[in-house]
């Protein structure tokens, strides 16, 4: 279907469309006018989503930023319109109305007429409910708390349930701004204002509680972690202090290093003492050999006199004790200068005693000279020094062993303490991290603010909302007309009739020879039609369309043409006569052979002196006024005296149920056609409807071309597919199709 065809459909039904538009507009106007007045209260809220108050947006990615903004707005709107938020409003409205009902005649509830049927089904006595509220709740509580005993059925009775409020409560973003508009429309201006005001107050409160609840939980969790880490750190610190006190530790590492240093010094002293012993023993042996040379007895007596003196031995014992004290002081890192001086003084006294000692046996005094005495004294001195050196070695070794044990203990203590200190360092890090998080959570909790704020407070709607009757009426008219147009287009789409030449070609896939528009006249003589100008434009167009088809037939080069159609009453006989008459005006001789034995309309022109058409018959089908003559096979005598039909001859038939093949059997009809072709310029034949009869198929061998006649008012159904497929299979033998009864508005 092309655009022109669709427009023609609307033009043909313009009065219907206009009626639909008017009825829709008028009905809408009176319907809207009959609606009660409504009052709308509106408030504007700043969300803080774009003007930052708690939502962080990534500014380096515009897509993510826009997505986050839209997601944040959608989440906030969904939260505002959630059942929990609406439930708070429901409870508050019900509480208000119930409180007002308590006041009796002075009360002004918003809904003065709740659904009594639902209340009856609910089984709630309003008076008892009011008394219960008076008994269980004081005024301050009623003014601040919703009533927990109210259920959904009671809300539905007052029309304060979720569905009723949700439909009228409109929450939307204002353009691309940071603002939301909250609107409520009802028949009561006080109700509209109360709903918006109360809803925002309740939601602001719960939203802030939700925000602070999250922050409080975060702060509590951070505090728990902080105090747990602090307790752990204090426990480890206390354990370290107790360990140091028990083991007398100040700085284990330094103590251990000091002990090791003392051990090294003692080991040096030990080595020095050990090195003195071999030298002393060698000196003593050498002195003994020299003394022997002087006289063993004298030397022994003198040595014994020295060694067995009590005062000499006492000094020796004192020196040994001082030597042991010196080792201890040296091991502890203290000064040994005083002890060294005491040892030196004792040794000097001892040397003096030895020098003044004389042999026990006085008989030897003369034998001893100063050299011998000196050797004996030196031997005794070396023996004393050897004893002191051996005692020092023992003391040094004992002290080294003691300090080595202390060093081992300090090493063990150091490892244990190092483990505790490592645990303390880890606990200290965890404590510092927990402390920072706790301080941050505490600071954030204190600084958290409600991102929602009121930009425009809800206004009391003193004036009702405009009804826009004219706008809605116009819209209803347009909508009604559009729906009616769509229905007409749908009916046209479902209409399988060939409304236009283009539609004919798309559906049949046959070449178009021409079309003939539909005309409505009564008893129009063809001679007058073709020779005179017609005042009616459709008749003039009809005449010109016939002439166009006449020209196409003349140019086809065919002499014998069969007029066929899938269905009956498509206009084959009508067009056959019209084209024959039009060709006769061009001085062409035409022979019409009525081979349609099932509907021999053409045979009726056999005895007519003129041809007259009438198109205003029943069902607007083209009919021809005609009479039925006798069947004659001699066309030379047909209408020979009529000047109007001087170039047209008709071979008629009497009708019957036989097919052309049966009627023409044994008559060599092809040769008859060849003889007629020598005398006539064109031979026209008509076949019965192809869907029901085989006549057209049987006549194909006798004709040059086939003209398919179809009516624009007849639908193309499944029964026509086989006939059209057969015609398409003829290919070049089909000169084309003629579309009859076309509405000029579809051209």
C-alpha positions, 0 to 999 in steps of 0.5 A, spaced: 500 500 500 502 506 498 501 513 501 496 515 496 492 509 497 492 510 505 490 517 504 484 515 499 482 511 505 481 516 510 478 521 505 473 516 503 471 515 510 472 522 512 465 523 515 466 517 519 473 520 522 470 526 523 464 523 527 469 519 531 473 525 533 467 530 535 464 524 539 471 523 543 472 530 544 465 532 546 465 526 551 472 527 554 470 534 555 464 533 559 467 527 563 473 531 565 468 537 567 464 532 571 470 530 575 471 533 582 476 538 583 483 536 586 488 540 590 496 539 589 501 540 594 508 540 592 515 541 596 522 541 593 527 537 596 535 538 595 538 531 595 545 532 596 547 527 591 550 533 586 552 538 591 556 533 595 554 531 602 556 524 602 556 521 595 563 521 592 563 521 584 569 519 580 570 526 576 575 522 571 570 518 568 563 522 565 560 515 564 561 512 571 559 519 574 553 520 570 551 512 572 552 514 579 548 520 579 542 516 576 543 510 580 543 515 586 537 518 584 533 512 583 535 509 589 533 515 593 526 515 590 525 508 591 527 508 598 522 514 599 516 510 595 518 504 599 513 500 603 516 502 610 516 509 608 509 509 606 507 505 612 509 511 616 505 516 612 499 511 613 500 510 620 500 517 621 494 519 617 490 513 620 492 516 627 490 523 625 483 521 623 482 517 629 484 522 634 479 527 630 474 522 631 475 522 638 473 529 638 466 528 636 462 533 632 468 538 633 473 533 629 475 534 622 478 527 619 480 527 612 476 521 610 469 522 614 466 516 610 471 510 611 468 504 607 463 501 612 463 495 609 470 493 609 470 496 617 464 491 618 468 485 615 474 487 619 469 487 625 472 493 628 468 497 632 470 504 631 468 507 638 471 501 642 478 502 638 477 510 640 476 508 647 482 503 646 487 509 644 484 513 649 486 508 654 493 506 652 496 512 649 497 519 652 496 525 648 504 526 647 505 519 645 499 520 640 502 526 637 509 523 636 508 515 635 504 511 630 499 506 633 502 499 632 495 496 632 493 498 626 493 493 620 492 493 613 485 492 612 483 498 617 488 502 612 484 500 606 477 502 609 480 509 610 483 508 603 490 510 606 493 503 604 500 503 600 496 502 593 492 508 594 497 513 597 503 510 592 498 512 586 497 519 588 504 520 591 509 523 585 516 523 587 521 525 581 527 529 579 527 536 577 531 536 570 538 535 571 538 538 578 540 536 585 532 537 586 526 532 587 519 534 587 514 531 592 507 532 590 500 529 592 494 530 589 487 529 592 480 532 593 482 535 600 487 541 600 488 540 607 490 532 606 494 534 600 498 539 604 498 534 610 501 528 606 507 532 603 509 535 610 508 529 614 511 524 609 517 529 608 518 530 616 518 522 617 522 520 611 528 526 613 528 523 620 528 515 618 533 517 613 538 521 618 537 515 623 539 510 617 545 514 616 547 515 623 546 508 625 551 506 620 556 511 622 554 508 629 555 501 628 562 503 624 564 507 630 562 501 635 566 496 631 572 501 631 572 502 638 571 494 640 577 493 635 581 499 639 580 497 646 582 489 644 588 492 641 590 496 647 588 490 652 593 486 648 598 491 648 598 492 655 598 485 657 604 484 653 608 490 656 606 487 663 609 481 661 615 484 659 616 488 665 615 482 670 620 478 666 625 483 667 623 484 674 624 476 675 630 475 672 633 482 674 634 484 667 635 492 665 638 491 658 639 484 656 643 485 650 648 490 654 649 486 660 650 480 656 655 484 652 659 486 658 659 479 661 662 477 654 667 482 655 669 481 662 670 473 660 675 475 654 679 480 659 679 474 664 681 469 659 687 474 657 689 474 665 688 467 665 693 466 659 698 470 662 698 467 669 698 460 665 704 463 661 708 465 668 707 458 671 712 454 666 717 460 666 717 460 674 718 452 674 724 453 670 727 459 674 726 454 680 729 448 677 735 453 675 736 456 682 736 449 685 741 446 681 746 452 682 744 451 690 746 444 689 753 446 687 754 450 693 751 445 698 745 441 698 744 441 705 746 448 706 741 450 701 735 446 704 736 448 711 736 455 709 730 454 704 726 450 710 728 456 715 724 461 710 718 456 708 717 454 715 716 461 718 709 463 720 710 470 718 712 468 711 706 463 710 701 468 713 703 474 708 703 468 702 696 467 704 694 474 705 696 475 697 692 469 695 686 472 698 687 479 695 689 475 688 682 472 688 679 478 690 682 482 684 679 476 680 672 478 682 673 485 681 676 484 675 670 480 672 665 485 675 669 491 671 671 494 678 678 497 679 683 493 682 689 498 683 688 498 691 688 491 691 695 491 686 698 496 691 696 491 697 699 485 694 705 489 692 706 492 699 705 484 702 711 482 697 715 487 699 715 485 706 715 478 705 722 479 701 724 483 707 723 477 711 726 472 707 733 477 706 733 477 714 732 470 715 739 466 717 740 458 716 737 454 722 743 450 723 748 456 725 754 451 723 753 453 716 753 460 717 760 461 715 759 457 709 754 461 706 756 467 702 752 473 700 751 469 693 748 463 696 743 467 700 741 471 694 739 464 690 736 461 696 732 467 697 730 467 689 728 460 689 723 461 695 721 467 692 719 464 685 716 458 689 711 463 692 710 466 685 709 459 682 703 458 688 700 465 687 700 464 679 697 457 680 692 460 685 690 465 680 689 460 674 684 457 678 681 463 680 681 466 673 678 459 671 673 459 676 670 466 675 670 465 667 666 459 668 661 463 672 661 468 667 660 463 662 654 461 665 651 467 666 652 469 659 648 463 657 642 465 662 642 472 659 642 469 652 636 465 653 633 471 657 635 475 651 631 470 646 625 470 650 625 477 651 626 478 644 620 474 642 616 478 647 618 484 644 617 482 637 610 481 639 609 487 643 611 491 636 606 487 632 601 489 637 603 496 637 602 497 630 595 493 630 594 498 636 596 504 632 592 502 626 586 501 630 586 507 634 587 511 627 580 507 625 577 509 631 579 516 631 576 517 624 570 513 625 569 517 631 570 524 627 566 522 621 560 520 626 560 526 629 561 530 622 555 526 619 549 530 617 543 529 613 544 530 606 537 532 605 534 539 606 528 542 604 528 547 598 521 549 598 516 547 604 510 544 602 505 550 600 497 549 602 493 548 595 488 554 596 486 553 589 484 547 585 488 544 579 486 546 572 482 541 569 485 542 562 478 540 559 480 543 552 487 540 552 484 533 554 478 534 549 483 535 543 487 530 545 482 525 546 479 527 539 486 526 536 487 519 539 480 517 537 481 519 530 488 516 530 485 509 533 479 510 528 484 511 522 489 505 525 482 501 524 481 503 517 488 502 515 488 495 518 481 493 515 484 496 508 490 491 510 486 485 511 482 487 505 484 482 499 481 486 494 485 489 488 484 497 490 489 500 485 493 498 479 499 498 483 496 493 488 494 489 482 501 488 480 504 486 487 498 481 488 497 477 481 505 479 479 502 479 472 503 485 467 498 491 467 494 492 460 490 498 463 485 499 468 477 502 467 474 506 473 468 505 476 462 509 473 455 509 475 450 511 469 443 509 467 442 507 460 448 511 457 449 509 449 456 508 447 455 512 441 454 518 445 459 516 450 465 516 445 463 522 440 461 527 445 464 530 451 462 528 458 460 533 463 462 528 469 469 527 470 468 519 471 465 518 465 470 522 461 476 518 465 472 512 463 472 513 456 480 515 456 481 509 460 478 504 454 482 508 449 488 506 452 487 499 453 484 499 445 491 502 444 495 497 448 491 491 444 493 494 437 500 494 439 500 487 442 500 484 435 495 479 437 489 478 432 485 472 436 484 474 444 481 470 449 478 474 455 478 470 462 478 471 469 478 467 475 471 469 478 465 470 475 462 477 474 469 481 474 466 484 467 469 480 461 463 481 457 462 488 459 470 490 457 469 485 451 463 489 448 467 496 450 473 494 447 470 492 440 466 498 440 472 502 441 476 498 436 470 499 431 471 506 431 478 506 429 475 502 423 477 495 425 473 489 424 471 485 430 468 478 431 466 476 438 465 469 439 461 468 445 465 461 448 462 462 455 457 457 455 456 458 462 454 465 462 452 467 455 451 475 456 455 476 449 450 472 445 444 477 447 447 483 443 446 478 437 440 482 435 441 489 438 441 495 433 445 499 438 449 498 445 447 501 451 450 500 458 447 501 465 452 501 471 446 502 477 444 495 477 443 491 483 450 491 488 453 496 483 455 491 478 456 493 471 450 490 467 448 491 460 441 491 457 440 486 452 436 481 449 437 474 447 437 472 440 438 465 436 444 462 436 447 463 429 454 461 426 454 466 420 457 472 423 456 475 416 448 476 417 449 479 424 447 486 424 448 488 417 443 493 417 446 497 423 450 503 422 453 503 429 455 495 429 457 495 422 464 493 424 462 488 429 459 481 428 457 476 434 457 469 434 452 467 439 451 461 443 445 458 447 448 456 453 449 449 456 453 445 461 458 443 456 465 445 455 468 448 449 472 442 448 466 438 448 462 443 443 468 444 438 470 437 438 471 434 431 469 441 428 477 443 426 475 450 430 483 452 429 482 452 422 475 456 423 479 461 427 484 462 421 479 463 416 475 468 420 482 472 421 483 473 414 476 477 414 477 480 421 482 485 424 481 482 431 477 476 434 475 476 441 473 470 445 470 470 452 471 464 457 467 462 463 470 463 470 477 459 471 476 457 478 470 453 477 471 451 470 476 449 465 473 453 459 479 458 459 484 452 459 481 448 453 480 455 449 488 457 450 490 453 443 486 457 439 488 464 441 494 468 440 493 472 447 490 472 453 487 478 457 485 477 464 480 481 467 479 482 474 475 487 479 477 492 484 472 490 488 473 483 488 477 480 494 483 475 492 483 469 496 486 462 496 481 459 490 484 464 486 492 462 487 491 456 482 488 460 476 493 466 477 499 461 477 496 458 471 496 465 468 503 466 470 506 460 467 503 462 460 508 468 460 508 472 454 501 469 452 498 473 457 498 480 454 496 483 460 491 484 465 485 489 466 483 492 473 475 493 472 471 498 477 477 502 480 476 507 484 479 514 481 481 516 488 485 510 489 489 512 483 
